[in-house]
């Protein structure tokens, strides 16, 4: 404001210039008036010059016309109260803050956290409230999504287990004593599926998807004499059997006086131990443990029940192409390829091979039961855990 527009009282003194920011009003004695403060805070543009008059003068109601032009509402109130000697802050108490009130009325009301807010206006709804609303609206959908996730998890778990079982490993339990002294009834073994490649019998239920075997380069190999093999019984192509592979395609095998001959040569054996054990009929029987050594130097232990048993002398067997000859390590207590297919195993087609037995994971002695948790601990054989098979 220029000097010529500054208001003057009748004594020629200049009125105090209006400050840039709202200031508290004063009464006749120079004290601050809280009411004026409240009015200024509500309507900062309604300030007038009365709040800044010089102190100690009696003529409080005279002002320059320019001052009235600047704040007509405040001046009108000041003229009304001039005869009572009130300061301009009284006028401020009657100022109606039109614009802030309009702004306040345009705002959305503040609601409590008790769920009484109408959340139709998404933009004006607090974030946390929208989350609660979404949770309420999507309760059924959320439960449905959770069920779908559980189903997906189970599906993928089963799929992974299926792939592992078909392509990598398959577990088996030993149901009999035909492979003693290397495998005992109650042993829990793992068979590698990739060793000999894959046939339809590598898949559960043996679906007729293809014929023969599919080998994996650098991984699969031909079965070797001396391997412990799991295969499907040729008689029904369903029952899982486990024996030691002793004859390859084209081999000639024969038992003569309790000694195994392969291609005309006797398999060397060394007696390790001999003991009397009780047989099924209550009598005693000599059990002999021996170590056999194949022509390629591979060694393993076998068990024999002495001479003059039914399988100690056999005719010569010639293994046909595409087949294998299997014998149990418990030589006198095993139904294997030395017996006709009608009562034993006979020759085993290559397609029937499932895999090679690799390791004993766990072992329980006779009498352990899944339905008797006490037997899990009382019948356990920890000394056989993680035994590598040869």
Secondary structure, DSSP 8 states (H G I E B T S, - for coil): --GGGS-B-TTS-B-----SS---EE-TTS-EEHHHHHHHHH-GGG--GGGG--TT-S--S---HHHHHH-HHHHHHHHHTGGGT--HHHHHHT---HHHHHHHHHS-----SSS-S-TT-TTTS-HHHHHHHHHHHTHHHHHHHHHHHHHHHHHHHHHHHHHIIIIIEEEEE--SSTTTTTS-TTEEEEEESSTT-B-GGGSGGG--S-SS-B--TTT-----TT-EEEEE-TTTS-SEEEEEEEE-TT-EEEEETTEEEETTEE-EEEEEEEEEEE-TTSSEEEEEEEEEE-TTS-EEEEEE--SS-TTSS---EE--TTEEEEE-SBTTS--STTS-TTTS---EEGGGEEEEEEEEEEEB-TT-BTTBHHHHHHSB-GGGTTEE--
